[in-house]
Amino acid sequence: MPQHKEIEIKFWIQDMKALRCKLRAAGFRCITLRTHEHNTLYDLPTQALRQRGELLRLRKYGKNWILTHKAKGSTETHKARIETETQVDNGKTMAAILAALGFQPTFVYEKFRAEWSDGKGKVVVDETPLGNLGEIEGSARWIDATARKLGVDASAYLTSTYADLFFDWKQRTKNPANEMTFTAIGKLLH
């Protein structure tokens, strides 16, 4: 999994069934069925990565583990940043290596994700404890064209991270949860 420039937007999904119909009508195919994903963000005790606008994530996606670094990027209409990923054979061992290097878990979140593609870019459908979110990832022009096909207005674009969305939600709802997991938040989406 090489380094690449990730350009994306998120949007809230109001009707999952309608979105799937629009994806099919727009020529998208489901390339990854609904799969559980568990993510842990890591940082140094000084929060050095966060202060630089970077992210280090260990993700378990189905049975696969992926370590990702995201560099500081820009968030204008679309979020853009360099992303470097590699598969990891053993996630628990990788977590132990990160701990030995001084990295600590700073945020945990989970979701169920299905991935769709038209061969030019990707749309992911995420069922999260906060609600259903879509991500459109590709070139900026392709993102905008795809959003129009799916009925997503540019005013609905989100460039927030999942951590940002969680902490905004936590502040609004006064929920005591400290992680964005179905168990911590207390509801399971179907």
Secondary structure, 3 states (H helix, E strand, C coil): CCCEEEEEEEEECCCHHHHHHHHHHCCCEEEEEEEEEEEEEEECCCCHHHHCCCEEEEEEECCEEEEEEECCCEECCCEEEEEEEEEECCHHHHHHHHHHCCCEEEEEEEEEEEEEECCCCEEEEEEECCEEEEEEECCHHHHHHHHHHCCCCHHHCECCCHHHHHHHHHHHHCCCCCCECHHHHCCCCC
